[in-house]
Amino acid sequence: FGVVPEYCNDCIITGNFWTFDVDYDRILPQYLDLVTASNRFRQFCQSASVGTTGRKYLQENLFLDNAIPLPDTPVQEELIKGYRDAIEKIIEAEKQKKKAMADFEKELFN
């Protein structure tokens, strides 16, 4: 599945794809991104898919029988912030790791 931006409103898609509107008053786009990127959501999509020979198709009725956690917008914002803060710490740690290796190599080979 994919989220289609507004500028594609008049585009044509095949019958293999369904379209839904997202109520952005209830769910923040960044929260939707995080939920749909999660392992649990992927597992749910796999369990709602059927098919053979490596070609599985998500079944709309099975897909729609499930729900995603949808806290109030302030809680969504907190979860997004927590995720972004963690990613920033990881990026900073990676920078420190590279610097430590560069310092080590500089010291070792001088």
C-alpha positions in Angstrom: 0.0 0.0 0.0 1.0 3.6 -0.2 -0.1 7.0 0.8 -0.8 9.2 -2.2 -0.2 12.9 -2.0 -2.9 15.4 -3.0 -1.2 16.3 -6.3 -2.0 12.7 -7.5 -5.8 13.1 -6.8 -6.8 12.7 -10.4 -4.4 9.8 -11.1 -5.5 6.4 -12.3 -4.6 3.2 -10.4 -5.3 -0.5 -11.1 -8.0 -2.5 -9.5 -5.3 -4.2 -7.3 -5.2 -1.1 -5.2 -7.8 0.3 -2.9 -8.1 3.9 -2.0 -9.0 5.4 1.4 -9.1 8.9 2.7 -7.1 9.7 5.8 -8.6 12.0 8.5 -5.6 14.1 9.4 -7.7 15.7 12.2 -7.5 12.3 14.0 -4.1 11.0 12.9 -0.9 12.8 12.3 0.9 11.9 9.1 4.2 11.2 10.9 2.3 8.9 13.3 0.8 7.1 10.4 4.3 6.7 8.9 5.6 5.2 12.1 2.7 2.8 12.6 2.8 1.5 9.1 6.6 1.1 9.3 6.4 -1.0 12.4 7.1 -4.7 12.5 3.7 -5.4 14.0 1.9 -3.6 11.2 4.0 -5.6 8.6 3.1 -8.8 10.4 -0.6 -7.9 10.4 -0.5 -7.2 6.7 1.2 -10.5 6.0 -1.4 -12.3 8.0 -4.1 -10.5 6.1 -2.6 -11.6 2.7 -3.3 -14.7 0.7 -1.9 -16.2 -2.5 0.4 -18.8 -3.9 3.7 -18.9 -5.8 5.2 -16.0 -3.9 2.4 -13.6 -5.0 0.3 -12.7 -2.0 -2.4 -10.1 -2.1 -3.7 -8.2 0.9 -7.3 -9.0 1.4 -9.4 -5.9 2.0 -12.0 -7.6 4.3 -9.2 -9.0 6.5 -7.3 -5.7 6.4 -10.4 -3.7 7.5 -11.3 -6.1 10.3 -8.3 -4.8 12.2 -7.5 -1.5 13.9 -4.4 0.4 14.7 -3.8 2.1 18.0 -5.0 5.7 17.7 -4.3 7.8 20.8 -5.2 11.5 21.0 -3.1 13.9 18.9 -1.0 15.1 21.9 -0.1 11.5 22.7 0.8 10.9 19.0 3.0 14.0 19.1 4.8 12.6 22.3 5.4 9.3 20.6 6.7 10.9 17.5 9.0 13.1 19.5 10.3 10.2 21.5 11.1 8.3 18.3 12.9 11.3 16.8 14.9 11.9 20.0 16.0 8.3 19.9 17.0 8.5 16.2 19.0 11.7 17.0 20.9 9.9 19.8 21.7 7.1 17.4 22.9 9.5 14.8 25.1 11.3 17.3 26.5 7.9 18.6 27.4 6.9 15.1 29.2 10.2 14.6 31.1 9.7 17.9 31.9 6.1 16.8 33.4 7.3 13.5 35.4 10.0 15.2 36.7 7.5 17.8 37.8 5.3 15.0 39.4 8.2 13.1 41.2 9.2 16.3 42.4 5.7 16.9 43.7 5.3 13.3 45.4 8.7 13.5 47.1 7.7 16.7 48.0 4.2 15.6 49.6 5.2 12.3 51.5 8.3 13.5 
